[in-house]
Amino acid sequence: MPRANDEVESVLLEYADLLSILSEDPFKPRAYEKAARAVGGYPADVSTLDLRGILAIPSVGKSIGEKIHEFLATGSVHDLEELRAQIPAGVRELMAIPGLGPKKAMVLYQEVGIESVDQLRHAIDAHQLAGLKGFGAKTEENVLRGIEQFRQAGGRVQLGLALDTAEALLTELQAIRGVRRAAYAGSLRRMQETIGDIDLLVAGDRPGPIMDSFTSLPAVARVLAKGETKSSVVTTKGLQVDLRVIPIEAWGAALIYFTGSKAHNIRIREIAVRKKLKLNEYGLFQAKTGELIVAETEEAVYEHLGLPIFPPTLREDRGEIEAALAGDLPDVVQPKHIRGDLHTHTNLTDGLASLEQMLEAVSQLRYAYYAVTDHAPGLAMQRMTDEKIIAQREELRNLQTKHPKMALLHGSELNIDAEGGADWPAEFLQGFDVLVASVHSHFNQSKDEMTRRIIRAMENPHVHIIGHPTARLIGKRQAVEFDLDEVFKAAARTGTAMEVNAFPDRLDLKDEHILWAKRHGVRFAVNTDSHATTHLRVMRFGVATAQRGWLTKDDVINTWPLAKLRSFFASKARRSR
């Protein structure tokens, strides 16, 4: 199941949100946010630590450490419960709307008496917020978008949390006697960015005992339904999990059927009908006689339909059937193709690990190259200086001898200012190996302003990659608005790569935007944006998102050999001369 670190991180972030409403001290909520990130990215399982071990975590002081210890021991924090009691439940519901924030939620409650999402929507439609400080037309528009995003999300969770849960449950299921195969299916296997219910499949000859064991697992909080071949439970984390037990002989057909998507399955069933066949979760059959043709493997089922096996990430009916029939199905990028990570942070700015610790961790991944890209001085809270970044460059060069098989690249994540400018002058930028430029502020600029801003950044000859291009945080902050066609045309024209940020709360660019950008000839960089050694492993989510955008390894610059990558970066400067 998800680590205790994730639970503690969530608790501390809630504490920070509530403090931001009730406390006049702006630094206090910030301290809890920093501690939350520190715990979330800490390599050790916090539940195994005593108080002294907890206090050794960066950014965790005595007061916060004691609250963490209390939560791990009792499952709650007394001070957090007191804060919750001071803020109406309706305000906490409003705080969940992306882009609204705790202070605005409290203003809505205190000034207008709004304490639910439905009430807020009605108030906006009835123009009841007119004149309320901080709620102009643009804010109302953003809040409406946030409400729609909130409603669409429903009970959905981020991909990373769902995958952690599914893999932990599969480990337990595989240990049950009689289980011959086990896998996750549904939208999770297709690696969608958010997941509703988790679908698990098990092949076994005696479903009854398997269901008994499944519904009795420690992670199960409530059994919704229990049958001979299907059971549904709710985990202690509130996720619904559906388990189906099938015969091993039908494994391939069932995996296709329950992986979906529904639209993809309809298309392949139509192909079966045209061939006078019938396809369902039990196998591929002769339509007239009902004779089973094949069922045991996905490859065999697709092959008998005259199709290649589709990577699960492509099964969305976005043209994959037509591409396969025409022989044009892309050979999508795989985790094994990634040669390096071009966007990471250390504790020189807002990371948790030292440069040496990050290098030690990344060396285990056997990359050919690796870039450290700490924040530039435009983010004042990071307190970066010219002297600090130059000293880091020297330290990196010295550490190269300890990692002779991996080229160490020195970079920075620049801040795209409101006009599209970067933090340092051109002569200073020339000293970096790789530069990522990202939007970190002025998120509410108009579409035209944001478009000009990003294009200007891409026209900077020293900017190689646009980081997390839409700046969204899934379920927390909406994407910025810009003209996608104009930005993607500019990326192709200037030779600037667009990032596929692998962090599960970003996945930015998202799959639809990747497909769009690819049509313009854009190149991409799949990066982790790691702020801790544990984050380096989220690369899998970025690769899956790249697959969903139909990217091949030729489209992704950090699958290229180092010489080709350096040539790509150098060509950016040549284009601008």
C-alpha positions in Angstrom: 0.0 0.0 0.0 1.1 3.7 -0.3 3.8 4.6 2.2 3.1 6.2 5.5 5.1 9.1 4.1 2.3 9.9 1.7 -0.3 9.9 4.5 1.9 12.2 6.6 2.5 14.5 3.7 -1.3 14.8 3.1 -1.9 15.6 6.8 0.8 18.3 6.9 -0.5 19.9 3.7 -4.0 20.1 5.2 -2.5 21.6 8.4 -0.7 24.2 6.2 -4.0 25.1 4.4 -6.0 25.5 7.5 -3.2 27.6 9.1 -3.1 29.9 6.1 -6.7 30.8 7.0 -6.4 31.1 10.8 -2.8 32.4 11.3 -1.5 35.9 10.6 2.0 34.5 10.3 2.6 33.6 6.6 5.8 31.7 7.5 4.0 29.1 9.7 2.0 27.5 6.9 5.1 27.6 4.7 7.0 25.6 7.3 4.4 22.9 7.2 4.4 22.8 3.4 8.2 22.4 3.4 8.0 19.7 6.0 5.3 17.9 4.0 7.4 17.8 0.9 10.4 16.7 3.0 8.5 13.7 4.4 6.9 12.8 1.1 10.3 12.6 -0.6 12.2 11.0 2.3 13.8 7.7 1.3 13.1 5.9 4.5 9.6 4.8 5.5 8.6 7.3 8.2 6.5 4.7 10.1 9.7 2.8 11.0 11.3 5.9 12.7 11.2 7.0 16.3 10.9 10.6 17.2 14.6 11.2 16.9 14.6 9.7 13.4 11.6 11.9 12.4 13.4 15.0 13.6 16.4 14.1 11.4 14.2 14.6 8.3 15.1 17.9 6.7 12.7 20.8 7.4 11.1 18.9 10.3 11.4 20.7 13.6 10.3 19.7 17.1 6.7 20.8 16.9 6.1 19.3 13.5 8.0 16.2 14.4 5.9 15.6 17.4 2.7 15.9 15.4 4.1 13.4 12.9 4.9 11.0 15.7 1.4 11.5 17.2 -0.2 10.8 13.8 1.8 7.6 13.3 1.0 6.4 16.8 -2.7 7.3 16.9 -3.9 7.9 13.4 -4.8 11.5 14.1 -3.4 14.9 15.3 -5.1 16.7 18.1 -4.1 20.1 16.9 -5.3 19.4 13.4 -8.7 18.3 14.7 -8.9 21.6 16.6 -8.2 23.5 13.4 -10.8 21.6 11.5 -13.3 22.4 14.2 -12.7 26.2 13.7 -13.4 26.1 10.0 -16.8 25.1 8.7 -16.9 21.8 6.7 -18.3 23.8 3.7 -15.2 25.9 3.6 -13.0 22.8 3.5 -15.1 21.6 0.6 -14.6 24.8 -1.3 -10.8 24.6 -0.7 -10.8 21.5 -2.8 -11.7 23.5 -5.9 -8.6 23.9 -8.0 -7.5 27.5 -8.1 -9.7 28.8 -5.3 -7.5 28.5 -2.3 -8.2 28.6 1.4 -8.3 32.4 1.9 -10.8 32.9 -0.9 -12.9 30.0 0.3 -13.1 31.7 3.8 -14.0 35.0 2.2 -16.9 33.4 0.3 -18.2 31.9 3.6 -17.8 35.0 5.7 -19.0 37.6 3.2 -21.7 35.7 1.2 -22.5 32.6 3.3 -21.4 30.1 0.7 -20.4 26.8 2.1 -20.8 24.3 -0.8 -19.7 23.9 -4.4 -23.3 24.0 -5.6 -24.0 27.2 -3.7 -20.9 28.8 -5.2 -21.9 27.8 -8.8 -25.4 29.3 -8.2 -23.9 32.5 -6.8 -21.7 33.0 -9.8 -24.6 32.3 -12.2 -26.7 34.8 -10.2 -23.9 37.4 -10.3 -23.9 37.5 -6.5 -20.1 37.9 -6.2 -20.0 41.2 -8.1 -18.1 43.7 -6.0 -16.6 41.1 -3.7 -12.9 41.9 -3.3 -10.7 39.6 -5.2 -13.6 38.2 -7.3 -13.5 39.9 -10.7 -14.6 38.5 -14.0 -11.4 36.6 -14.6 -11.4 35.1 -11.1 -15.1 34.0 -11.6 -14.1 32.4 -14.9 -11.2 30.5 -13.3 -13.4 29.4 -10.4 -16.0 28.0 -12.9 -13.3 26.0 -14.6 -12.1 24.8 -11.2 -15.7 23.7 -10.3 -15.9 21.7 -13.5 -12.5 20.1 -12.9 -13.6 19.3 -9.3 -16.8 17.6 -10.5 -15.1 15.7 -13.2 -12.5 14.4 -10.8 -15.2 13.0 -8.5 -13.6 10.2 -6.5 -10.7 9.8 -8.8 -7.1 9.6 -7.5 -3.8 10.3 -9.1 -2.1 7.6 -11.1 0.8 7.2 -8.7 -1.4 6.5 -5.7 -3.6 4.1 -7.6 -0.6 2.2 -8.9 1.0 1.9 -5.5 -2.3 0.5 -4.1 -2.7 -2.0 -7.0 0.8 -3.3 -6.9 0.7 -3.8 -3.1 -2.6 -5.8 -3.5 -1.2 -7.8 -6.3 1.7 -8.8 -4.2 -0.7 -10.1 -1.5 -2.9 -11.8 -4.1 0.0 -13.6 -5.7 0.8 -15.2 -2.4 -2.6 -16.8 -2.1 -2.8 -20.5 -2.8 -4.4 -21.2 -6.1 -3.6 -17.9 -7.8 -1.8 -18.6 -11.1 -1.7 -15.1 -12.6 -2.6 -11.7 -11.3 -2.6 -8.2 -13.0 -4.2 -4.8 -12.9 -6.4 -3.8 -15.8 -8.8 -1.0 -16.7 -7.7 2.7 -16.9 -4.8 1.9 -14.6 -3.3 -0.4 -17.1 -3.8 2.2 -19.8 -2.0 4.6 -17.4 -4.6 7.4 -17.4 -3.6 10.4 -15.3 -6.4 9.8 -12.8 -8.1 6.6 -11.8 -11.6 5.9 -10.5 -12.0 2.2 -9.5 -9.0 -0.2 -9.6 -9.6 -3.3 -11.6 -7.7 -6.4 -10.7 -7.7 -9.8 -12.5 -6.7 -13.1 -11.1 -6.5 -16.5 -12.9 -7.3 -19.4 -10.6 -9.1 -22.7 -10.6 -10.9 -22.2 -7.2 -12.4 -18.6 -7.0 -14.1 -19.1 -3.6 -11.0 -19.3 -1.4 -9.4 -16.5 -3.4 -12.3 -14.2 -2.8 -12.3 -15.1 0.9 -8.7 -14.2 1.2 -9.1 -11.0 -0.9 -12.0 -9.6 1.1 -10.1 -10.4 4.4 -6.9 -8.5 3.5 -5.7 -5.9 6.0 -6.1 -3.1 3.5 -9.8 -3.8 3.1 -12.0 -1.5 5.1 -15.4 -2.4 3.7 -16.8 -5.2 1.4 -19.3 -3.7 -1.1 -20.1 -7.0 -2.8 -18.8 -10.6 -2.7 -19.5 -13.2 -5.4 -18.1 -16.3 -6.8 -16.1 -14.6 -9.6 -16.3 -10.9 -8.7 -15.9 -8.9 -5.5 -15.7 -5.2 -4.8 -14.1 -3.6 -1.7 -13.2 -0.2 -0.4 -9.6 0.1 1.0 -8.6 1.8 4.1 -7.5 4.7 1.9 -11.0 5.0 0.4 -10.3 3.5 -3.0 -12.7 1.0 -4.6 -11.1 -2.1 -5.9 -12.9 -4.7 -8.1 -11.4 -8.2 -8.3 -12.4 -10.7 -11.0 -11.3 -14.4 -10.9 -11.2 -16.1 -14.3 -10.0 -19.4 -15.7 -6.3 -19.4 -16.9 -7.5 -20.5 -20.3 -9.4 -17.2 -20.8 -6.6 -15.0 -19.5 -5.7 -13.1 -22.7 -9.3 -12.4 -23.8 -10.2 -11.3 -20.3 -7.2 -9.0 -20.1 -8.1 -7.3 -23.4 -11.8 -7.0 -22.3 -11.1 -5.6 -18.8 -8.2 -3.3 -19.9 -10.5 -1.5 -22.4 -11.0 1.2 -23.3 -14.7 0.6 -24.1 -14.3 2.4 -27.4 -11.2 0.3 -28.4 -13.1 -2.9 -27.5 -16.1 -1.9 -29.6 -13.8 -1.4 -32.6 -12.1 -4.7 -32.3 -15.4 -6.5 -31.8 -16.6 -4.9 -35.0 -13.6 -6.4 -36.8 -14.4 -9.8 -35.3 -18.0 -9.5 -36.5 -16.9 -8.8 -40.0 -14.8 -11.9 -39.9 -17.9 -13.9 -38.7 -16.4 -14.2 -35.2 -17.5 -13.3 -31.7 -15.2 -11.7 -29.2 -15.9 -11.3 -25.5 -14.1 -11.7 -22.1 -14.1 -15.5 -22.5 -12.4 -15.7 -25.9 -12.6 -15.4 -29.6 -15.3 -17.8 -31.0 -16.7 -18.9 -34.4 -20.0 -16.9 -34.5 -22.0 -19.7 -36.2 -20.9 -22.7 -34.2 -19.7 -21.1 -30.9 -16.4 -23.0 -31.2 -13.5 -21.4 -29.2 -10.7 -20.3 -31.4 -8.3 -18.6 -29.0 -8.3 -17.0 -25.6 -5.2 -17.7 -23.6 -2.9 -14.8 -24.7 -3.6 -11.2 -25.8 -1.1 -11.7 -28.7 -3.0 -14.7 -30.0 -6.4 -12.9 -29.8 -5.2 -9.8 -31.7 -3.3 -11.9 -34.2 -6.4 -13.9 -35.2 -8.1 -10.6 -35.8 -5.3 -9.5 -38.1 -4.0 -7.0 -35.6 -0.7 -6.5 -33.7 -0.8 -6.4 -30.0 -1.5 -2.9 -28.9 0.4 -1.4 -25.9 -2.3 -0.8 -23.3 -1.5 2.9 -23.3 -2.7 3.2 -26.9 -6.0 1.4 -26.4 -8.2 4.6 -26.5 -9.6 4.5 -30.1 -7.5 7.5 -31.1 -6.7 6.0 -34.5 -4.6 3.1 -33.3 -6.9 0.6 -35.2 -6.5 2.4 -38.5 -2.8 2.9 -37.9 -2.3 -0.9 -37.2 -4.3 -1.9 -40.3 -2.1 0.5 -42.4 1.1 -0.8 -40.8 1.8 2.6 -39.2 1.3 1.8 -35.5 4.1 3.6 -33.7 6.8 1.6 -31.8 6.3 3.7 -28.7 9.1 4.8 -26.3 9.8 2.4 -23.5 11.4 2.9 -20.0 14.5 1.0 -21.2 15.1 3.7 -23.9 15.6 6.5 -21.4 19.3 7.5 -21.2 19.1 10.3 -18.8 17.0 12.8 -16.7 17.3 16.4 -17.7 15.3 18.1 -14.9 16.1 17.5 -11.2 16.8 19.5 -8.1 19.0 19.3 -5.0 18.9 20.9 -1.6 20.8 23.9 -3.0 17.2 25.2 -3.7 14.0 23.3 -2.8 15.2 19.7 -3.1 15.7 17.4 -0.2 19.0 15.6 -1.1 22.5 16.9 -1.6 24.1 16.8 -5.0 26.2 13.8 -4.0 23.1 11.9 -2.7 21.2 12.6 -5.9 24.2 11.4 -8.0 24.5 8.2 -5.9 20.8 7.4 -6.3 20.7 8.1 -10.0 23.8 6.0 -10.6 21.8 3.0 -9.7 19.6 3.7 -12.8 22.6 3.3 -15.1 21.8 6.4 -17.1 24.3 7.6 -19.7 23.9 11.2 -18.5 22.2 13.2 -15.8 21.4 16.9 -15.4 21.0 18.9 -12.2 18.8 21.9 -12.8 18.3 23.8 -9.6 16.1 26.9 -9.6 17.4 30.3 -10.8 17.2 33.5 -8.7 13.9 34.6 -10.2 12.2 32.4 -7.6 13.3 34.6 -4.7 12.3 32.1 -2.0 15.0 29.7 -3.3 17.7 32.3 -2.6 19.9 31.3 -5.5 22.9 33.5 -6.3 25.5 33.5 -9.1 28.1 32.4 -6.6 26.1 29.4 -5.4 25.3 28.1 -8.9 29.0 28.5 -10.0 30.1 26.6 -6.9 27.7 23.8 -7.7 29.1 23.6 -11.2 32.6 23.2 -9.8 31.3 20.5 -7.3 29.6 18.7 -10.1 32.8 18.7 -12.2 34.8 17.3 -9.2 32.2 14.5 -8.7 32.4 13.4 -12.3 35.4 11.3 -11.4 33.2 9.3 -9.0 30.7 8.5 -11.8 32.9 7.9 -14.9 30.1 6.0 -16.8 27.6 8.8 -16.5 28.1 12.3 -18.0 27.1 14.9 -15.5 25.4 18.0 -17.0 25.1 21.3 -15.2 21.9 23.2 -15.8 19.2 25.3 -14.2 15.4 25.7 -14.2 14.9 29.3 -15.3 11.8 31.2 -14.4 9.8 32.6 -17.4 9.0 36.1 -16.2 5.7 37.9 -17.1 7.2 39.2 -20.3 9.0 35.9 -21.3 12.4 36.8 -20.1 14.9 34.6 -18.2 16.7 35.1 -14.9 20.3 35.6 -16.1 21.9 37.5 -19.0 23.0 35.7 -22.1 26.7 35.6 -21.3 25.9 33.9 -18.0 23.5 31.4 -19.6 26.2 30.3 -22.0 28.0 28.5 -19.2 25.2 25.9 -18.7 25.0 22.5 -20.4 21.2 22.5 -20.4 18.5 25.0 -19.4 14.9 24.3 -18.6 12.5 27.3 -18.6 9.2 27.2 -16.7 6.2 29.3 -15.8 6.2 29.7 -12.0 4.1 32.8 -11.6 1.5 35.1 -13.2 -0.7 32.1 -13.9 -3.8 34.2 -14.7 -2.4 36.1 -17.7 -4.7 36.2 -20.7 -4.4 33.6 -23.4 -2.6 36.0 -25.7 -0.3 37.3 -23.0 0.7 33.7 -22.0 1.2 32.7 -25.7 3.6 35.6 -26.3 5.3 35.0 -23.0 6.1 31.3 -23.7 7.1 31.9 -27.3 9.5 34.7 -26.3 11.1 32.2 -23.8 11.5 29.7 -26.6 13.1 32.3 -28.8 15.9 32.7 -26.2 18.8 30.8 -27.9 19.9 29.4 -24.5 16.6 27.8 -23.5 16.5 24.1 -24.5 13.4 22.8 -22.8 10.1 24.3 -21.7 9.4 22.7 -18.3 5.9 21.5 -17.3 4.4 23.7 -20.1 0.9 24.2 -18.8 1.9 24.6 -15.2 -1.0 22.5 -14.0 -1.2 20.5 -10.8 -3.8 17.8 -11.2 -6.7 18.4 -8.9 -5.0 21.5 -7.4 -4.2 24.1 -10.1 -5.6 24.6 -13.5 -3.5 24.7 -16.6 -2.5 28.1 -17.9 -4.1 29.1 -21.2 -2.1 29.7 -24.3 -2.6 29.1 -28.1 -1.4 25.5 -28.4 -0.9 25.7 -32.2 1.2 28.9 -32.0 3.3 27.6 -29.1 3.9 24.2 -30.7 4.7 25.8 -34.1 7.2 28.0 -32.3 8.7 25.0 -30.4 9.3 23.2 -33.7 10.7 26.4 -35.4 13.1 27.3 -32.6 14.2 23.7 -31.8 12.9 23.9 -28.2 11.9 20.6 -26.6 8.6 20.5 -24.7 8.7 18.6 -21.4 6.6 15.6 -20.4 6.9 16.1 -16.7 6.7 12.7 -15.1 5.7 13.8 -11.6 2.2 12.2 -10.9 0.6 15.5 -9.9 1.8 17.2 -13.2 2.0 14.8 -16.1 2.5 17.9 -18.2 2.3 18.0 -21.2 -0.7 15.6 -21.0 -1.4 13.0 -23.6 -3.8 15.0 -25.8 -1.4 17.9 -25.9 1.5 15.6 -26.8 -0.4 14.2 -29.8 -1.1 17.8 -30.8 2.5 18.9 -30.5 3.8 15.9 -32.3 1.8 16.8 -35.4 3.8 20.0 -35.5 7.1 18.2 -35.4 8.0 19.1 -31.8 10.6 17.2 -29.8 10.1 16.2 -26.2 12.0 15.6 -23.0 10.6 13.1 -20.5 11.9 14.3 -17.1 11.1 13.6 -13.4 11.5 17.1 -12.0 12.9 15.2 -8.9 13.2 17.0 -5.6 14.3 13.9 -3.7 16.1 10.6 -4.5 12.8 8.7 -4.3 11.3 10.9 -7.1 13.7 9.6 -9.7 11.6 6.5 -10.1 8.5 8.4 -11.3 10.1 8.3 -14.8 7.7 5.4 -15.5 4.7 7.8 -15.4 6.3 10.2 -17.8 7.1 7.4 -20.2 3.6 6.0 -20.0 2.2 9.5 -20.7 4.6 9.8 -23.7 3.3 6.5 -24.9 -0.3 7.7 -24.6 0.8 10.6 -26.8 2.2 8.1 -29.4 5.8 9.2 -28.9 8.6 7.0 -30.2 12.2 7.1 -28.9 13.1 9.3 -31.9 10.7 12.0 -30.6 12.2 12.0 -27.1 15.6 13.8 -26.8 16.7 12.0 -23.6 16.6 8.7 -25.3 19.3 9.9 -27.7 23.1 9.3 -27.3 24.9 12.2 -25.6 26.6 13.4 -28.7 23.2 13.7 -30.5 21.7 15.4 -27.5 24.5 18.0 -27.3 24.2 18.6 -31.0 20.5 19.3 -30.6 21.2 21.8 -27.9 24.0 23.5 -29.9 21.7 23.8 -32.9 19.3 25.9 -30.9 22.0 28.6 -30.6 22.9 28.3 -34.2 19.3 28.8 -35.4 19.1 32.2 -33.6 22.2 33.7 -35.2 
